[in-house]
Amino acid sequence: MPATSTLDYRKIRQEKIIKTLVNKDLSIQFEDHLENEMILNMGPQHPATHGVLRLLLKLDGESVMQCVPELGYLHRGYEKLAENCSYHEFIPHTDRLDYLSPLMNNTAYVLAVEKLLGIDVPRRTKFIRTIISELARISSHCLFVGSMGMDIGAVTVFLWTFREREKLYDIFENLTGARFTTSYTRIGGLSQDLNPEVLQMMKDFVEQFPEKLNDCEKLLNSNRIFVERTDGVGAISPEDAISIGMTGPNLRATGIEHDMRRVEPYLLYNEFDFDIPTFTGGDCLARYYVRINEMKQSIKILQQALEKIPEGPIHAFEPKKVLPRKERVYTKMEELIQDFMLINYGTEPPVGEIYHAIEGSKGELGFYIQSKGEGQPWRMKIRSPSFCNLQSLPKLVQNSMISDVVAIIGSIDPIMGEADK
């Protein structure tokens, strides 16, 4: 029996891969088998894919000819799980969507439920929710700057941005009792009020952060390696970005000024003075610049909110809809009965359907809820920005180098916890 050469083994392996792709109907066409063509699996266990993301790449030498992103390795069935939870019980699950900004996820979800219930929360609650949302945005964007810089080779900026995130986590821990998975918001209010110590910590952070952000900019903006690795890489046109469904900083990097805080204002954003940063080019460098400037605008919002925050209650008085405070549950029979009914049977909204979205750190984060008047949703769908933004990968990486794929994924800033729902 003749010996099989190394080239034969390569051909046999390539044919098996092609057969697998055809069986999975991944719509990649392979016209021929040139010597400089190969199929490469990038992920799902790969540090630069920012989670369990698998990219199937067709290469011509070092150039990427075609790409198929494959999601689903972190699927946890949150949308189906919501149908078996009461509206209150689902709040901790929202922490695990975009786990870099759980406070913002909490806020987005309870705003959707309150819209379904027809609840209007006190003004102080709106201020606190706005503040924690912008702090969460800064925390998420800090990780973007640090991790993208490290993907390209700038390790120092990673340490600097994580130093600032640690300061934010200290604030979150003092405010909510947890550093990471906060579960802070409640339907109709908050788990607890903002105390003077936390308020001072927030003011101190807002005062010192612009200087630290400026240091990061000096380190990257004038770095020849960082600029050349991002300028003109992974570019997308405004028309393609809209057709794909991109939102957030990735869309605004193409020059389109679309921000849910302006388009459909929620909380108190229509009362604050801030700008919507946009850049043209739609490449990795533009996406970086947008997020840097968004952090500056978040500081601007926080300065106004922290100065104007009013005193008052943090819970809406809505019997049969909002859980009563524990001190009243322990001392009054009516609140004890109300707490028992809401915990056991859940809040029962009217029959109908709603959709509510906010401007998350990654883009438009929305919750669609269908109600049959029961204590849990009949249907829930989550519009996660990372899932929609990842659809752009095949177009972004086409004709790029293998090394550019790492920079492109980092510039999209995906979180697989919300992509694989």
Buried (B, 14 or more C-beta within 10 A) or exposed (E): EEEEEEEEEEEEEBEEBBEEBEEEEEEBEBEEEEEEBBBEEBBBEBEBBBBBBBBBBBBEEEBBBBBBBBBEBBEEEBBEBBBEBBBBBBBBBBBBBBBBBBBBBBBBBBBBBBBBBEBEBBBBBBBBBBBBBBBBBBBBBBBBBBBBBBBBEBEBBBEBBBEBBEBBBBBBBBBBEBBEBBBBBBBBBBBBBBEEEBBEBBBEBBEEBEEBBEEBBEBBEEBEEBBEBBBEBBBBEBEBBBEBBBBBBBBBBBBBEBBBBBEEBBBBBEEBEBEBBBBEBBBBBBBBBBBBBBBBBBBBBBBBBBEEBEEEBBBBEBEEBBBBBEEEBEEEEEBBEBBEBBEEEBBBBEEEEBEBBBBBBBBBBBBBBBBEEBBBBEBBBBBBBBBBBBBBBBBBBBEBBBEBBBBBBBBBBBBBBBBBB
